[in-house]
Amino acid sequence: MTAPSWDLTIAYHGLDDSKIEQDIALIEQCIDVLKQHIAKREQVLVMQNAVQTSEAAGTLMATINTFATCHASVDSSNEVAKSLMGRIAKLNSSLTQAFAPYTDTLTHSDDAFIEDVLAHSSADVSGQYFQFSCLRKLADSKLSVAEEQLITALEVDGKDAWGRMYDNLTGTLEVKVTQPDGSIEQMGFSQAASLLYGSDFEKQPAAWQAIQEAMETHKESFASVVNALAGWRLTEIEKRSTKRNIHFLEPSLHDSRITEQTLDTMMSVAKANRSVGQKAGKLMAKVHQLDEMKPWNHLASMPSLNLGADDSDDAQSYEPKVYSFDEAITVIRSAFSEVDEEMAEFVDIMVENGWIDAAPSSQRRLGAYCTKLAATRSPLVFMTWGGSRSDLLTLAHELGHAFHNWVMKDMPLCKTRYPMTLAETASIFAENIVRDYLLSKASSRTEKLEMLWEELSSCYALMVNIPVRFAFEKEFYEKRQSGELSANELSELMSKHWQDWYGDSMSQSDPYFWASKLHFSISEVSFYNYPYLFGYLFSIGVYAQREHKGDAFYRDYLSLLRDTGSMNAEEVVEKHLGMSLSSEEFWQQSIDRVSAKVDLFETLLSDK
């Protein structure tokens, strides 16, 4: 199936573009300038210039890194791209080290100095108020400048190297899938994993089993990765706990810009309502003509329906629609236009500029993501197009991220760095727009069921699978403080939390999920899980405002998105929704809306 490939020439004309080396030279010059003026950093003008210099170097570096990452995503065997990413990682470390003395001064100086620094004509400096305030909250966990520089220097070939090892291993890993006819097909890990998301149901058990066997073969390597990453973080936290004991969740909470109370409230409400997700799973199993879901089909698209001869408005069997990429774009554009024509026009911009890459390729990385070229503020979307309804919603999700970036393009970069918790707002909002649009166009019971299936699938993934990940990782870190866990112990821990959250909706666990899921082996961030649940429930709350605000909603929505880079999550909710994240009511109202969709699916499925 045809799908577009990126046109990245807005940044560079290729990995061999001489401008890349010129920009790297500029970054190195910026680093040298920062080093030259360290002794004068307590002077306001010097600090202002340092902030500008760091922002300029960071923008160039992020652009080059995104460019290289895009090439590596399309072809994970691209050694030139991976080499360039490695160079940028070292440059980033050098820049962070060079700016560390300035960071120390900004962290510990009095308020008057900070106010003087912010009184600058450049938005790259004057717009730093929120960033500085976040930085200053970490004052009691900061080490000396030399120690901070040492940690940063060691990360490149320490913590980050483990993340690269995981990427390289899974990017080149091949699995052997037994076909229905008994033949063996060898394919890349990402290709096998993608089968679990599609509608080739006969191949899914074998694909899952092949992945399990590959994880079993390499389990010691994968265990080494997650143990090393957790061990590094725990050791760093221990060294930073000179003035008070720092909990291992604190760095994640800080990056997510939420309080511990917010996280605890959300997770406790989710736990109390896990029956909603389990019910979704049981209904999905019923459509699969099974008593319960299986670890190989809980991510799959909806199977064909056979509603019986008494269903007058439907054919006796219904095959899920397969979309061409162009058809999907038309659907998304039409759905976005119902919110505002400006959103629809944005979809045209993404397509016409070649900022979407979705063409299948053999060495392609797994998953989907949105990124941006910092220098040009161009959003980019990556996914692998297969034509399913799930693919359509994935594309809508990533275009939602892209739209979030687009509406902030006129703001200084320092005011656009939103946390992952709020990053999911626009993406899941976009999914909801498309789901409701398709549901409104559905003319038959089967079409409605197919659309609501996506609601059930999201509910099952975000209200059950995401909490499994969080519960596993939290207990893993608790146990890791006493020593490394073996691969078998990790699998046992995963199975324990899998059974706790899935209940009787899926009795068979996915013991190697800790190994096969990339999110546990990302070196840059820990607990890459609960923000998805936050974003899911928060975006449903935002989406509900569309009904209440009517024509005023769109401008209010843009205002909310533009605030995500300069407010904590609690402040965003208070300002734009008038509610508190520490209140169970906030989370319950969103879950109730999800539950209503699950109930509607049940009603339609039972209708005769």
C-alpha positions as CSV (number, residue, x, y, z in Angstrom):
1,M,0.0,0.0,0.0
2,T,1.4,3.4,-1.0
3,A,2.2,6.0,1.7
4,P,4.4,9.1,1.7
5,S,8.0,9.4,2.7
6,W,9.6,12.5,4.3
7,D,11.0,15.5,2.5
8,L,13.5,16.8,5.1
9,T,15.2,19.2,2.8
10,I,13.8,22.1,4.7
11,A,16.6,21.3,7.2
12,Y,19.4,19.7,5.2
13,H,19.7,18.1,1.7
14,G,21.1,14.8,3.0
15,L,23.3,13.3,5.7
16,D,26.3,14.5,3.6
17,D,25.1,18.1,3.4
18,S,28.1,20.4,4.2
19,K,25.7,22.6,6.2
20,I,25.6,20.0,8.9
21,E,29.3,20.3,9.5
22,Q,29.0,24.1,9.4
23,D,26.3,24.0,12.1
24,I,28.3,21.6,14.2
25,A,31.2,24.1,14.0
26,L,28.8,26.8,15.2
27,I,27.7,24.7,18.1
28,E,31.4,24.1,19.1
29,Q,32.0,27.9,18.9
30,C,29.0,28.4,21.3
31,I,30.4,25.9,23.7
32,D,33.8,27.7,23.6
33,V,32.1,31.1,24.2
34,L,30.3,29.7,27.3
35,K,33.6,28.4,28.7
36,Q,35.3,31.7,28.2
37,H,32.9,33.7,30.3
38,I,32.3,31.3,33.2
39,A,34.1,33.6,35.7
40,K,31.8,36.5,34.9
41,R,28.6,34.6,35.1
42,E,27.3,36.5,38.1
43,Q,27.1,39.6,35.8
44,V,23.6,40.1,34.4
45,L,24.7,40.8,30.9
46,V,27.0,37.8,30.8
47,M,24.2,35.5,32.0
48,Q,21.8,36.9,29.5
49,N,24.3,36.3,26.7
50,A,25.0,32.8,28.0
51,V,21.3,31.9,27.9
52,Q,21.0,33.2,24.4
53,T,24.1,31.2,23.3
54,S,22.9,28.0,24.9
55,E,19.5,28.4,23.3
56,A,21.1,29.0,19.9
57,A,23.4,26.0,20.2
58,G,20.6,23.8,21.5
59,T,18.3,24.7,18.6
60,L,21.0,23.7,16.0
61,M,21.8,20.5,17.9
62,A,18.2,19.5,18.2
63,T,17.7,20.1,14.5
64,I,20.6,17.9,13.5
65,N,19.7,15.2,15.9
66,T,16.1,15.1,14.7
67,F,17.3,15.0,11.1
68,A,19.6,12.0,11.9
69,T,17.0,10.3,13.9
70,C,14.5,10.5,11.1
71,H,16.9,8.8,8.7
72,A,17.7,6.1,11.3
73,S,13.9,5.6,11.9
74,V,13.4,4.8,8.2
75,D,16.5,2.6,8.0
76,S,17.7,1.3,11.4
77,S,20.9,0.0,9.6
78,N,21.9,3.5,8.5
79,E,25.4,3.8,10.0
80,V,25.9,7.4,8.9
81,A,22.8,8.5,10.7
82,K,23.6,6.6,13.9
83,S,27.2,8.0,13.8
84,L,25.8,11.5,13.5
85,M,23.4,10.8,16.4
86,G,26.4,9.7,18.5
87,R,28.3,12.9,17.7
88,I,25.4,15.0,18.7
89,A,25.0,13.1,21.9
90,K,28.6,14.0,22.8
91,L,28.1,17.6,21.7
92,N,25.0,17.8,23.8
93,S,26.9,16.5,26.8
94,S,29.6,19.1,26.2
95,L,27.1,21.9,25.9
96,T,25.4,20.8,29.2
97,Q,28.7,20.7,30.9
98,A,29.7,24.1,29.6
99,F,26.4,25.6,30.8
100,A,26.5,23.8,34.2
101,P,28.2,26.7,36.0
102,Y,25.5,29.1,34.7
103,T,22.8,26.6,35.7
104,D,24.3,26.5,39.2
105,T,24.2,30.3,39.4
106,L,20.6,30.5,38.1
107,T,19.6,27.8,40.6
108,H,21.1,29.4,43.7
109,S,21.0,33.2,43.0
110,D,18.5,35.5,44.7
111,D,15.3,36.5,43.1
112,A,16.5,40.0,42.2
113,F,19.3,38.6,40.0
114,I,16.8,36.3,38.2
115,E,14.5,39.3,37.6
116,D,17.3,41.3,36.2
117,V,18.3,38.5,33.8
118,L,14.7,38.1,32.6
119,A,14.6,41.9,31.9
120,H,15.9,41.4,28.4
121,S,14.6,42.3,24.9
122,S,15.1,38.8,23.5
123,A,12.2,36.4,24.0
124,D,14.7,33.6,24.3
125,V,15.8,35.1,27.6
126,S,12.7,37.0,28.8
127,G,10.6,33.9,28.1
128,Q,12.6,31.7,30.5
129,Y,10.7,32.6,33.7
130,F,8.9,29.3,34.0
131,Q,12.0,27.3,33.0
132,F,14.0,29.1,35.6
133,S,11.4,28.6,38.3
134,C,11.3,24.8,37.5
135,L,15.1,24.7,37.7
136,R,15.2,26.5,41.1
137,K,12.8,24.0,42.6
138,L,15.7,21.5,42.3
139,A,18.1,23.5,44.3
140,D,18.2,21.1,47.2
141,S,19.1,18.2,44.9
142,K,21.9,19.9,43.0
143,L,25.5,18.8,43.4
144,S,28.6,20.9,42.9
145,V,29.3,22.2,39.4
146,A,32.2,19.7,39.0
147,E,30.0,16.8,40.1
148,E,27.1,17.8,37.7
149,Q,29.6,18.0,34.9
150,L,31.0,14.6,35.7
151,I,27.5,13.0,35.7
152,T,26.7,14.6,32.4
153,A,30.0,13.5,30.8
154,L,29.6,9.9,32.0
155,E,26.0,9.6,30.7
156,V,27.0,9.5,27.0
157,D,28.9,6.2,27.3
158,G,27.2,5.1,30.4
159,K,23.4,5.4,30.8
160,D,22.7,6.4,27.2
161,A,24.9,3.6,25.9
162,W,22.5,1.1,27.4
163,G,19.6,2.7,25.6
164,R,21.5,2.6,22.3
165,M,22.3,-1.0,22.9
166,Y,18.6,-1.8,23.3
167,D,17.8,0.1,20.1
168,N,20.5,-1.6,18.1
169,L,19.6,-5.0,19.4
170,T,15.9,-4.7,18.7
171,G,16.5,-2.9,15.4
172,T,18.6,-5.8,14.0
173,L,16.8,-8.7,15.8
174,E,15.1,-11.2,13.6
175,V,12.5,-13.7,14.7
176,K,11.2,-16.9,13.2
177,V,7.4,-17.0,12.7
178,T,5.7,-20.3,12.0
179,Q,3.1,-19.8,9.3
180,P,-0.3,-21.5,9.4
181,D,0.9,-23.9,6.7
182,G,3.8,-24.9,8.9
183,S,6.5,-23.0,7.0
184,I,8.9,-20.7,8.8
185,E,9.2,-17.1,7.9
186,Q,12.1,-15.0,9.2
187,M,11.3,-11.3,9.7
188,G,12.5,-8.3,11.7
189,F,11.3,-7.9,15.3
190,S,9.4,-4.7,14.4
191,Q,7.6,-6.5,11.5
192,A,6.6,-9.3,13.8
193,A,5.4,-6.9,16.4
194,S,3.4,-5.0,13.8
195,L,1.4,-8.1,13.1
196,L,0.0,-7.9,16.6
197,Y,-1.7,-4.6,15.7
198,G,-3.3,-5.8,12.5
199,S,-6.1,-8.1,11.4
200,D,-4.1,-11.1,10.3
201,F,-5.4,-13.1,13.3
202,E,-4.1,-16.5,12.2
203,K,-0.5,-15.2,12.3
204,Q,-0.8,-13.4,15.6
205,P,-0.3,-16.3,18.1
206,A,2.8,-17.4,16.1
207,A,4.2,-13.9,15.9
208,W,3.8,-13.4,19.6
209,Q,5.4,-16.8,20.3
210,A,8.3,-15.9,18.0
211,I,8.8,-12.7,19.9
212,Q,8.7,-14.5,23.2
213,E,11.3,-17.0,22.0
214,A,13.6,-14.1,20.8
215,M,13.2,-12.4,24.2
216,E,14.0,-15.6,25.9
217,T,17.1,-16.0,23.8
218,H,18.3,-12.5,24.6
219,K,16.8,-12.2,28.1
220,E,20.1,-11.7,29.8
221,S,21.0,-8.8,27.5
222,F,17.6,-7.1,28.0
223,A,17.8,-7.7,31.8
224,S,21.2,-6.1,31.8
225,V,19.8,-3.0,30.1
226,V,16.9,-2.4,32.5
227,N,19.0,-3.2,35.5
228,A,21.7,-0.8,34.4
229,L,19.3,2.0,33.7
230,A,17.5,1.7,37.0
231,G,20.8,1.2,38.8
232,W,22.3,4.3,37.3
233,R,19.2,6.4,38.2
234,L,19.1,5.1,41.8
235,T,22.8,5.7,42.3
236,E,22.4,9.3,41.0
237,I,19.4,9.9,43.3
238,E,21.4,8.6,46.3
239,K,24.2,11.0,45.5
240,R,21.8,13.8,45.2
241,S,20.1,13.0,48.5
242,T,22.5,15.1,50.6
243,K,19.9,17.5,52.1
244,R,16.9,15.1,52.1
245,N,16.0,11.7,50.8
246,I,14.8,11.9,47.2
247,H,12.3,9.3,46.0
248,F,13.0,7.6,42.7
249,L,9.7,8.9,41.3
250,E,10.6,12.6,41.9
251,P,12.6,13.1,38.7
252,S,9.7,11.8,36.7
253,L,7.1,13.9,38.6
254,H,9.3,16.9,38.0
255,D,9.6,16.3,34.3
256,S,5.8,15.5,34.1
257,R,5.1,18.7,36.1
258,I,2.7,17.1,38.4
259,T,2.6,16.5,42.1
260,E,2.8,13.2,43.9
261,Q,-0.7,13.7,45.1
262,T,-2.0,14.1,41.6
263,L,-0.3,10.8,40.5
264,D,-1.6,9.0,43.6
265,T,-5.1,10.2,43.1
266,M,-5.2,9.3,39.4
267,M,-3.8,5.8,40.0
268,S,-6.1,5.1,42.9
269,V,-9.2,6.1,40.9
270,A,-7.9,4.0,37.9
271,K,-7.4,1.0,40.2
272,A,-10.9,1.4,41.7
273,N,-12.3,1.5,38.1
274,R,-10.2,-1.2,36.5
275,S,-13.4,-3.2,36.0
276,V,-14.2,-0.7,33.2
277,G,-11.1,-1.7,31.3
278,Q,-11.6,-5.4,32.1
279,K,-15.2,-5.2,30.8
280,A,-13.9,-3.7,27.5
281,G,-11.5,-6.6,27.2
282,K,-14.2,-9.2,27.8
283,L,-16.4,-7.5,25.1
284,M,-13.5,-7.6,22.7
285,A,-12.9,-11.3,23.5
286,K,-16.6,-11.9,22.8
287,V,-16.2,-10.4,19.3
288,H,-13.1,-12.7,18.9
289,Q,-15.4,-15.6,19.9
290,L,-13.2,-16.2,22.9
291,D,-13.8,-16.4,26.6
292,E,-11.0,-14.0,27.3
293,M,-8.4,-11.9,25.5
294,K,-4.9,-13.2,24.7
295,P,-1.6,-11.4,25.0
296,W,-1.3,-11.7,21.2
297,N,-4.6,-10.1,20.2
298,H,-5.3,-7.4,22.8
299,L,-3.8,-4.8,20.5
300,A,-5.3,-6.2,17.3
301,S,-7.9,-4.6,15.1
302,M,-11.5,-5.8,15.2
303,P,-12.2,-9.2,13.6
304,S,-15.0,-9.7,11.1
305,L,-18.5,-9.7,12.6
306,N,-21.1,-12.3,12.1
307,L,-24.3,-10.8,13.5
308,G,-26.7,-13.3,12.2
309,A,-29.5,-13.4,9.7
310,D,-31.9,-11.4,11.8
311,D,-29.8,-8.3,11.6
312,S,-31.7,-6.5,8.8
313,D,-29.4,-3.4,8.4
314,D,-26.2,-5.3,8.0
315,A,-24.7,-8.0,5.9
316,Q,-24.3,-11.3,7.8
317,S,-20.6,-10.8,7.8
318,Y,-18.7,-7.6,7.9
319,E,-15.0,-7.1,6.9
320,P,-13.2,-4.2,8.6
321,K,-12.5,-1.4,6.1
322,V,-9.0,-1.1,4.7
323,Y,-8.0,2.5,4.1
324,S,-5.5,3.9,1.6
325,F,-3.3,6.6,3.1
326,D,-5.1,9.3,1.0
327,E,-8.5,8.1,2.2
328,A,-7.3,8.3,5.8
329,I,-6.1,11.9,5.3
330,T,-9.5,12.8,3.8
331,V,-11.2,11.4,6.9
332,I,-8.9,13.2,9.3
333,R,-9.2,16.4,7.5
334,S,-13.0,16.3,7.5
335,A,-13.1,15.4,11.2
336,F,-10.7,18.3,12.1
337,S,-12.8,20.7,10.0
338,E,-15.7,20.1,12.3
339,V,-13.7,21.7,15.2
340,D,-12.3,24.5,13.0
341,E,-11.3,24.8,9.4
342,E,-7.8,25.9,10.6
343,M,-7.2,22.4,11.9
344,A,-8.2,20.9,8.5
345,E,-5.9,23.3,6.7
346,F,-3.1,22.2,9.0
347,V,-3.5,18.6,7.7
348,D,-3.0,19.9,4.2
349,I,0.2,21.7,5.2
350,M,1.6,18.4,6.7
351,V,0.8,16.5,3.5
352,E,1.9,19.1,1.0
353,N,5.2,19.8,2.7
354,G,6.1,16.2,2.9
355,W,6.3,16.1,6.7
356,I,4.8,12.6,7.1
357,D,6.7,9.4,6.6
358,A,4.5,6.3,6.6
359,A,5.9,4.1,3.8
360,P,6.6,0.5,5.0
361,S,10.3,-0.5,4.8
362,S,12.2,-3.6,5.9
363,Q,14.6,-1.9,8.4
364,R,12.1,0.5,9.8
365,R,11.9,1.2,13.5
366,L,8.9,0.1,15.5
367,G,6.0,2.4,16.5
368,A,5.0,5.9,15.6
369,Y,6.0,9.3,16.9
370,C,5.9,13.1,16.2
371,T,9.0,15.3,16.4
372,K,10.0,18.6,15.0
373,L,12.9,20.4,13.4
374,A,13.6,23.0,16.0
375,A,15.3,25.5,13.6
376,T,12.3,25.7,11.2
377,R,9.6,24.7,13.7
378,S,8.5,22.0,11.3
379,P,6.5,19.2,12.8
380,L,7.2,15.7,11.5
381,V,5.2,12.5,11.8
382,F,6.5,8.9,11.6
383,M,4.5,5.7,11.4
384,T,4.2,2.6,9.2
385,W,1.0,2.6,7.2
386,G,-1.0,-0.7,7.0
387,G,-4.4,0.5,6.2
388,S,-6.3,-0.5,9.3
389,R,-8.7,1.6,11.3
390,S,-6.1,1.5,14.1
391,D,-3.5,3.0,11.6
392,L,-5.9,5.8,10.8
393,L,-6.3,6.7,14.5
394,T,-2.5,6.4,15.0
395,L,-2.1,8.9,12.2
396,A,-4.7,11.2,13.8
397,H,-2.9,10.9,17.1
398,E,0.4,11.9,15.7
399,L,-1.1,14.7,13.7
400,G,-2.6,15.9,17.0
401,H,0.9,16.1,18.4
402,A,2.0,17.9,15.3
403,F,-0.8,20.4,15.6
404,H,0.2,21.1,19.2
405,N,3.7,22.0,17.9
406,W,2.3,24.1,15.0
407,V,0.1,26.3,17.2
408,M,3.2,27.2,19.3
409,K,5.5,27.9,16.3
410,D,5.5,31.7,16.9
411,M,6.5,31.3,20.5
412,P,10.1,31.2,21.8
413,L,11.3,27.6,22.0
414,C,11.8,27.9,25.7
415,K,8.0,28.4,26.2
416,T,7.1,25.4,24.0
417,R,8.8,22.6,26.1
418,Y,5.7,20.9,27.4
419,P,5.8,17.8,29.6
420,M,4.7,14.3,28.4
421,T,1.6,14.5,30.6
422,L,0.3,17.5,28.7
423,A,1.8,16.4,25.4
424,E,-0.8,13.7,25.1
425,T,-3.6,16.2,25.3
426,A,-3.7,17.3,21.6
427,S,-3.0,13.8,20.3
428,I,-5.7,11.9,22.1
429,F,-8.1,14.9,21.5
430,A,-7.4,14.4,17.8
431,E,-8.2,10.7,18.1
432,N,-11.5,11.5,19.8
433,I,-12.4,13.9,17.1
434,V,-11.9,11.3,14.4
435,R,-13.6,8.6,16.3
436,D,-16.7,10.7,16.9
437,Y,-16.7,11.8,13.3
438,L,-16.6,8.2,12.0
439,L,-19.2,7.2,14.5
440,S,-21.5,10.0,13.3
441,K,-21.1,8.8,9.7
442,A,-21.7,5.1,10.5
443,S,-25.0,4.0,8.9
444,S,-25.2,0.5,10.3
445,R,-24.8,-1.3,13.5
446,T,-21.6,-3.0,12.4
447,E,-20.0,0.2,11.4
448,K,-20.9,1.7,14.8
449,L,-19.5,-1.3,16.5
450,E,-16.3,-1.1,14.5
451,M,-15.8,2.6,15.6
452,L,-16.6,1.8,19.2
453,W,-14.1,-1.0,19.1
454,E,-11.4,1.6,18.9
455,E,-12.9,3.1,22.1
456,L,-12.7,-0.2,23.8
457,S,-9.2,-0.8,22.5
458,S,-8.0,2.5,23.8
459,C,-9.7,1.9,27.1
460,Y,-8.1,-1.6,27.5
461,A,-4.7,-0.3,26.6
462,L,-4.7,2.9,28.6
463,M,-6.7,1.9,31.6
464,V,-5.3,-1.5,32.0
465,N,-2.0,-2.0,30.1
466,I,-0.5,1.4,31.1
467,P,-1.2,0.8,34.8
468,V,0.4,-2.6,34.5
469,R,3.6,-0.9,33.2
470,F,3.6,1.6,36.0
471,A,2.9,-0.9,38.8
472,F,5.7,-3.2,37.4
473,E,8.2,-0.4,37.1
474,K,7.4,1.0,40.5
475,E,8.0,-2.3,42.2
476,F,11.0,-3.0,40.1
477,Y,12.7,0.2,41.3
478,E,11.7,-0.7,44.9
479,K,13.4,-4.1,44.6
480,R,16.3,-2.8,42.5
481,Q,17.5,-0.7,45.4
482,S,18.6,-4.0,47.0
483,G,20.2,-5.4,43.9
484,E,19.8,-6.5,40.3
485,L,16.8,-8.7,39.3
486,S,17.3,-11.7,37.1
487,A,15.4,-12.0,33.8
488,N,13.2,-14.6,35.4
489,E,12.4,-12.4,38.4
490,L,11.5,-9.6,36.0
491,S,9.2,-11.9,34.1
492,E,7.6,-13.0,37.4
493,L,7.1,-9.4,38.4
494,M,5.5,-8.6,35.1
495,S,3.2,-11.5,35.3
496,K,2.1,-10.6,38.8
497,H,1.0,-7.1,37.9
498,W,-0.4,-8.3,34.5
499,Q,-2.8,-10.7,36.4
500,D,-3.6,-8.0,39.0
501,W,-4.8,-5.5,36.4
502,Y,-6.2,-7.7,33.6
503,G,-8.1,-10.0,36.0
504,D,-10.3,-12.5,34.3
505,S,-10.3,-10.5,31.0
506,M,-6.9,-12.1,30.2
507,S,-5.5,-14.9,32.4
508,Q,-2.4,-15.5,30.3
509,S,0.3,-12.9,30.9
510,D,3.0,-11.5,28.6
511,P,6.0,-12.3,30.8
512,Y,8.6,-10.7,28.5
513,F,6.7,-7.5,28.1
514,W,9.4,-5.7,30.1
515,A,11.9,-6.8,27.4
516,S,9.8,-6.4,24.2
517,K,8.4,-2.9,25.1
518,L,10.8,-0.2,24.3
519,H,9.5,2.2,27.0
520,F,11.3,0.4,29.8
521,S,14.7,0.8,28.1
522,I,14.6,4.5,27.2
523,S,17.7,6.1,28.7
524,E,16.5,9.7,28.8
525,V,13.4,9.1,31.0
526,S,12.0,6.7,33.5
527,F,8.3,5.8,34.1
528,Y,7.4,6.4,30.4
529,N,3.9,5.1,31.1
530,Y,1.6,6.9,33.5
531,P,1.7,10.1,31.5
532,Y,-0.3,8.2,28.8
533,L,-3.1,7.5,31.3
534,F,-2.9,11.1,32.4
535,G,-3.1,12.4,28.9
536,Y,-6.0,10.0,28.0
537,L,-8.2,11.0,30.9
538,F,-7.2,14.7,30.8
539,S,-7.9,15.0,27.1
540,I,-11.4,13.4,27.6
541,G,-12.0,16.2,30.1
542,V,-10.9,18.8,27.6
543,Y,-12.9,17.2,24.8
544,A,-16.0,17.4,27.0
545,Q,-15.6,21.2,27.0
546,R,-16.4,21.2,23.3
547,E,-20.0,20.4,24.1
548,H,-20.3,23.1,26.7
549,K,-18.4,26.0,25.0
550,G,-19.7,25.6,21.4
551,D,-18.1,28.1,19.0
552,A,-15.9,29.5,21.8
553,F,-14.2,26.2,22.3
554,Y,-11.6,26.3,19.5
555,R,-9.9,29.5,20.7
556,D,-10.0,28.3,24.3
557,Y,-8.4,25.1,23.1
558,L,-5.6,26.9,21.4
559,S,-5.0,28.9,24.5
560,L,-4.8,25.8,26.6
561,L,-2.2,24.2,24.2
562,R,-0.1,27.3,24.2
563,D,0.0,27.3,28.0
564,T,1.3,23.8,28.2
565,G,4.9,24.9,27.9
566,S,4.8,27.5,30.7
567,M,2.6,26.0,33.4
568,N,2.4,23.0,35.7
569,A,-0.4,20.5,34.8
570,E,-2.3,21.5,37.9
571,E,-2.2,25.2,36.9
572,V,-3.4,24.3,33.3
573,V,-6.4,22.4,34.7
574,E,-7.3,25.1,37.2
575,K,-7.1,27.9,34.6
576,H,-8.8,26.2,31.6
577,L,-11.1,23.6,33.3
578,G,-11.7,25.1,36.7
579,M,-10.9,21.8,38.5
580,S,-8.3,20.2,40.7
581,L,-6.1,17.3,39.7
582,S,-6.0,16.1,43.3
583,S,-9.8,15.7,43.2
584,E,-11.1,12.2,42.5
585,E,-14.0,13.9,40.7
586,F,-11.8,15.1,37.9
587,W,-10.6,11.6,37.0
588,Q,-13.9,9.9,37.7
589,Q,-15.8,12.1,35.3
590,S,-13.5,11.1,32.4
591,I,-13.7,7.4,33.3
592,D,-17.5,7.7,33.4
593,R,-17.5,9.0,29.8
594,V,-15.3,6.0,28.8
595,S,-17.6,3.6,30.6
596,A,-20.6,5.0,28.7
597,K,-18.9,4.1,25.4
598,V,-18.1,0.6,26.7
599,D,-21.7,0.2,27.7
600,L,-22.9,1.4,24.3
601,F,-20.8,-1.2,22.6
602,E,-22.3,-3.9,24.8
603,T,-25.8,-2.7,24.0
604,L,-25.2,-2.6,20.2
605,L,-23.5,-6.0,20.3
606,S,-26.5,-7.5,22.2
607,D,-29.1,-5.9,19.9
608,K,-31.1,-8.4,17.8
